[in-house]
Amino acid sequence: MKALLAGTFALPSLLFGAPGPSVEIDRAEARAGDTVTVDLAAWPAGNVLIELCGNGGERGSDDCAVAAAATTFVTREGRGTAMITVVRPPIGCPCVVSARPVTGGRARTVPLKIEGVPTLTAAQRRTVSAGPARDLTVSGVRVSGGGPSAAWFAGPAHRTVTFTVRNTGAAPATDPPLTLSAGRGAEPTGILDAPRIGTLAPGQQRTYEVDVTLPGPAFGRYTVVGELTGVDRPARFRAHTSSYPWALPALLALAVPATVVRELTSRHRPAGRPPAAAHAVPASRTAATMNEIVAANIRRWRLVRDLPRTALAEKLTSLTGTAWTAGQVEHAETFTPPRRFDADELLAFSQALDVPLPALFLPPDGYRISRADVEDAGTAPTI
């Protein structure tokens, strides 16, 4: 009988797949001042906003104690934990703990009974929902900035996001919660400092500017996502920008010939003549072949991207059509013995690590191109 019941309850999961995002709390009842632990499971990776709400959270953040909200990061395994302090919500119960991605999406709730907070009747809840329409629209979204900056040398990039918010509803809107995030991909996870919206009367509009810093090395296409809640329908908007280290190829073109000239000049320097101080190579720098420099850069950028070897191997397999393993990635980023990279592999590594191809050839801190590679510069180079 137990086996039959187990099979019966397991059937929905076989038919419909794994359950979606869930929210659990460590207690069913609490009082103001208590701390409640919130556990998230099966969520997509990223930042999640957790709020304590009255009215069942029917109107979004407008029903929630926004000042007591918490944010937690969900890992690749889909799990996250946060603690919130219980306060009286701005409206009566039924009270819930609400969780939703900061970039927008449907909220998941779990009930929480709060001592001393009255429960709204069905008629009261209908009255609240039947209030004047509260709607906001966002227009004129654009990203400006760029030009010569540290981003051209693989540093951080600075942009300004401009947008206009208009109250198209019938009631004033006062400080509706605004969440902003920026980063790579369609659903970025880098949280930005959002401005206060203030009070917008019906028909009134106001333009806002937000400074955005894309952490270095800034490379590729970025998305900025915003969402205004606390109104009848959340207003979501997005914009795109890009940043590329245009100066790196020029630096590489200058650095390699300069190194060749310096090394060739040192070979023909008259005996007994000391090298100029400006051209002295620090003893602490390790001489490395180009293959070794590429290997060191692969490891460096993999760590910068927080990319496990297994994940990089999967990307390389997809890009090259050849099966890669974590062990092969480990060999590619070590010197024992150095891998002899071909052009297709170098392109695949630059794409998988999301870095410009020249970044793989620039000697990292503590390294210099070995004399052996320089001496071969006059012949066909082997990478």
C-alpha positions in Angstrom: 0.0 0.0 0.0 2.8 2.4 0.9 4.6 1.7 -2.4 1.3 2.3 -4.2 0.8 5.7 -2.5 4.5 6.6 -3.1 4.0 5.8 -6.8 0.8 7.8 -6.9 2.3 10.9 -5.4 5.4 10.6 -7.6 3.4 10.5 -10.8 2.8 14.3 -11.0 6.5 15.0 -10.8 7.2 12.5 -13.5 4.5 14.0 -15.7 5.1 17.7 -15.0 8.8 17.8 -14.1 10.5 19.3 -11.1 8.5 21.7 -8.9 9.0 25.4 -9.4 10.5 28.0 -7.0 9.4 27.5 -3.4 9.5 29.6 -0.2 9.7 28.2 3.3 9.8 30.0 6.7 10.9 28.6 10.1 7.6 29.4 11.8 3.9 29.9 11.1 3.3 32.7 13.7 5.4 35.6 14.9 5.2 39.0 16.6 6.7 42.4 15.8 10.4 42.3 16.4 10.9 38.6 15.8 13.3 37.3 13.2 12.1 34.9 10.6 14.4 32.7 8.5 13.3 32.4 4.8 14.6 29.5 2.7 14.3 29.5 -1.1 14.6 26.3 -3.2 14.5 25.7 -7.0 14.9 29.4 -7.9 16.8 30.6 -10.9 20.2 32.1 -10.0 20.2 35.8 -9.1 19.0 38.3 -6.5 15.6 37.8 -4.9 13.7 40.4 -3.0 11.9 39.2 0.2 9.1 41.3 1.7 6.6 41.0 4.6 3.1 42.0 3.2 -0.4 42.4 4.3 -3.6 41.8 2.2 -2.0 38.6 0.9 0.4 40.7 -1.1 -2.4 41.3 -3.7 -1.1 44.7 -4.8 2.6 43.9 -4.8 5.0 46.0 -2.8 2.2 48.5 -2.0 0.9 46.0 0.6 4.4 45.3 1.9 6.7 46.8 4.6 9.3 48.0 2.1 11.7 49.4 4.6 12.0 45.9 6.3 12.6 44.1 3.0 15.7 41.9 2.5 17.6 40.7 -0.6 19.4 37.4 -0.9 21.4 35.8 -3.7 20.3 32.5 -5.1 23.2 30.2 -6.1 23.5 28.1 -9.2 22.0 25.2 -7.2 18.8 27.3 -6.8 19.0 27.8 -3.1 19.1 31.0 -1.0 18.5 32.0 2.6 17.6 35.3 4.2 16.4 36.7 7.6 13.8 39.4 7.9 12.6 41.2 11.0 8.8 41.1 11.5 7.1 44.5 11.5 3.5 45.6 11.0 2.7 45.7 7.3 1.0 48.9 6.0 -2.3 47.1 5.7 -4.0 44.3 7.6 -3.6 40.5 7.2 -3.8 37.9 5.7 -0.1 38.4 6.0 2.5 36.7 3.8 6.2 36.5 3.2 6.7 37.3 -0.4 9.7 36.5 -2.6 10.3 37.6 -6.2 13.4 38.2 -8.5 14.6 41.8 -8.2 14.5 41.9 -12.0 10.8 41.2 -12.0 8.5 38.2 -12.2 5.8 36.5 -10.3 6.0 36.6 -6.5 5.8 33.4 -4.5 4.3 33.7 -1.0 3.9 31.8 2.2 1.4 32.7 5.0 2.6 34.2 8.3 0.3 35.0 11.1 1.4 38.2 12.9 0.2 38.7 16.5 -1.6 42.0 17.0 -2.3 42.7 13.3 -6.0 42.5 12.4 -7.3 40.5 9.5 -9.2 42.3 6.8 -12.7 41.0 5.9 -13.5 40.0 2.4 -15.5 43.2 2.0 -12.5 45.3 3.2 -10.2 43.6 0.7 -12.6 44.2 -2.1 -12.8 47.9 -1.1 -9.0 48.2 -1.2 -8.8 46.6 -4.6 -11.5 48.8 -5.9 -9.6 52.1 -5.2 -8.6 54.6 -7.8 -6.4 53.2 -10.6 -2.7 53.4 -9.8 -0.7 53.1 -13.0 2.8 54.2 -14.1 4.4 54.1 -17.5 8.1 54.4 -18.3 9.3 56.0 -21.5 12.4 57.5 -23.1 14.7 54.8 -21.7 18.2 55.3 -23.1 21.8 54.6 -22.1 24.5 57.2 -22.7 28.2 57.4 -22.2 31.3 55.6 -23.6 34.1 57.2 -25.5 37.8 57.1 -24.4 38.0 55.8 -20.9 39.5 53.0 -18.7 37.0 50.7 -20.4 39.1 50.9 -23.6 41.9 49.2 -21.6 39.7 46.5 -20.1 38.8 48.6 -17.1 35.3 49.4 -15.8 32.8 51.2 -18.0 30.7 54.1 -16.9 27.2 54.8 -18.3 24.2 56.9 -17.5 20.7 55.5 -17.7 17.9 58.0 -18.4 14.2 57.3 -18.2 10.9 59.2 -17.7 8.1 58.0 -15.3 4.6 59.2 -15.9 1.6 58.7 -13.6 -1.2 57.5 -15.9 -3.5 56.5 -13.0 -6.2 58.3 -11.1 -4.4 58.5 -7.7 -1.1 60.0 -6.6 1.9 57.7 -6.5 4.3 58.3 -3.7 7.7 56.6 -3.8 6.7 53.4 -5.6 9.6 50.9 -5.1 12.1 50.9 -8.0 14.5 48.0 -8.5 17.4 48.4 -11.0 20.0 45.8 -12.1 22.7 45.7 -14.7 25.0 43.0 -16.2 25.4 40.5 -19.0 22.4 38.4 -20.2 18.7 39.1 -20.4 18.3 38.9 -16.6 21.2 40.7 -15.0 22.0 40.3 -11.3 24.1 43.4 -10.5 22.0 45.6 -8.2 22.1 49.3 -8.8 21.3 52.2 -6.4 17.8 53.3 -7.5 16.7 56.9 -7.0 13.6 57.8 -5.0 10.7 58.5 -7.3 9.0 60.9 -5.0 5.3 61.8 -5.4 3.8 62.0 -8.9 0.3 63.4 -9.2 -2.1 62.0 -11.8 -0.7 63.1 -15.2 2.6 64.3 -13.9 5.9 62.9 -15.2 9.5 63.2 -14.1 12.8 62.2 -15.7 15.5 60.4 -13.8 19.2 59.7 -14.4 21.1 56.8 -12.8 24.9 56.4 -13.0 25.9 52.8 -13.8 29.4 51.3 -13.4 30.1 48.1 -15.3 32.9 46.4 -13.4 36.1 45.7 -15.3 37.0 44.1 -17.5 34.0 45.4 -19.3 33.5 43.5 -22.5 30.5 42.7 -24.6 26.8 43.5 -24.4 25.1 44.5 -21.2 21.5 44.9 -20.2 19.9 47.3 -17.7 16.6 46.2 -16.3 14.2 48.2 -14.1 10.8 47.6 -12.5 8.4 49.9 -10.6 6.1 48.1 -8.2 3.5 49.2 -5.6 1.0 50.0 -8.4 -1.8 48.0 -10.0 0.5 46.7 -12.8 4.3 46.7 -12.3 6.0 48.8 -14.9 9.1 47.1 -16.3 11.7 48.5 -18.7 15.1 47.6 -20.1 17.9 49.1 -22.1 21.1 47.8 -23.7 24.7 49.0 -24.0 28.0 47.6 -24.9 31.7 48.0 -24.0 34.8 46.8 -25.8 38.5 47.3 -24.9 39.4 48.8 -28.2 42.8 49.9 -27.1 44.1 46.4 -26.3 44.7 45.3 -29.9 46.7 48.5 -30.4 48.7 47.9 -27.2 49.4 44.3 -28.4 50.5 45.6 -31.8 52.9 48.0 -30.0 54.0 45.8 -27.2 55.2 42.7 -29.1 57.3 44.6 -31.7 58.8 46.8 -28.9 59.8 43.6 -27.0 61.3 42.1 -30.1 63.3 45.3 -30.8 64.5 45.5 -27.2 65.6 41.9 -27.1 67.3 42.0 -30.5 69.1 45.2 -29.5 70.3 43.6 -26.3 71.8 40.7 -28.4 73.9 43.2 -30.4 75.0 45.4 -27.5 78.8 45.7 -27.3 80.5 43.6 -24.7 80.9 45.2 -21.3 78.3 47.9 -22.0 75.6 47.8 -19.3 71.9 48.0 -20.4 70.0 51.2 -19.9 68.1 51.3 -16.7 64.9 52.1 -18.5 65.2 48.8 -20.4 66.1 46.6 -17.5 63.8 43.6 -17.0 62.9 43.1 -13.3 64.4 39.9 -12.0 61.1 38.9 -10.4 59.4 38.6 -13.8 59.1 35.0 -15.1 60.2 34.3 -18.7 57.5 32.4 -20.5 56.7 31.3 -24.0 53.6 32.6 -25.8 51.9 29.2 -25.1 52.6 29.6 -21.4 51.4 33.2 -21.4 48.2 32.1 -23.1 47.8 29.3 -20.5 48.3 31.8 -17.6 45.7 34.1 -19.1 43.2 31.3 -19.5 43.5 30.5 -15.9 43.4 34.1 -14.9 40.2 34.9 -16.9 38.5 31.7 -15.8 39.0 32.8 -12.1 37.8 36.3 -12.9 34.6 34.9 -14.5 34.2 32.5 -11.5 33.9 29.7 -14.0 34.5 26.1 -12.9 36.6 24.0 -15.2 33.6 21.7 -15.9 31.6 24.7 -17.0 34.4 26.0 -19.2 34.8 22.5 -20.7 31.0 22.5 -21.6 31.4 25.9 -23.4 34.4 24.8 -25.3 32.7 21.6 -26.4 29.8 23.6 -27.7 32.0 26.1 -29.5 34.5 23.7 -31.0 32.4 20.6 -31.6 35.0 18.6 -29.9 34.5 17.0 -26.4 36.4 18.9 -23.7 36.8 17.7 -20.1 37.7 19.5 -16.9 41.1 17.7 -17.0 41.8 19.0 -20.5 41.0 22.5 -19.3 43.4 22.1 -16.3 46.1 20.9 -18.7 45.5 23.9 -21.0 46.0 26.4 -18.2 49.2 24.8 -16.8 52.8 24.6 -18.0 53.5 20.9 -17.6 54.0 20.6 -20.5 52.5 23.7 -22.1 49.8 23.1 -24.7 50.4 24.2 -28.2 47.3 26.2 -29.0 45.9 26.5 -32.5 43.9 29.4 -33.9 40.5 27.7 -33.5 41.2 26.9 -29.9 42.3 30.5 -29.1 39.1 31.9 -30.6 37.0 29.4 -28.7 38.7 30.3 -25.4 38.2 34.0 -26.0 34.5 33.4 -26.7 34.0 31.0 -23.8 35.7 33.4 -21.3 34.0 36.5 -22.9 37.3 38.3 -23.4 38.8 39.9 -26.5 41.3 37.6 -28.3 44.3 39.9 -27.7 43.8 39.7 -24.0 45.1 36.1 -24.2 48.4 37.3 -25.6 49.3 40.1 -23.2 51.9 39.0 -20.5 50.2 39.0 -17.1 51.8 40.7 -14.1 55.0 38.9 -13.2 55.6 37.4 -16.7 57.5 38.5 -19.8 58.0 36.9 -23.2 60.9 34.6 -23.1 64.0 35.2 -25.2 63.5 32.0 -27.1 60.2 33.3 -28.5 61.7 36.7 -29.3 64.6 35.1 -31.2 62.1 33.2 -33.3 60.2 36.4 -34.1 62.1 36.7 -37.4 60.7 33.3 -38.5 57.2 32.0 -38.7 55.9 32.0 -35.1 54.5 28.9 -33.6 51.7 29.3 -31.0 
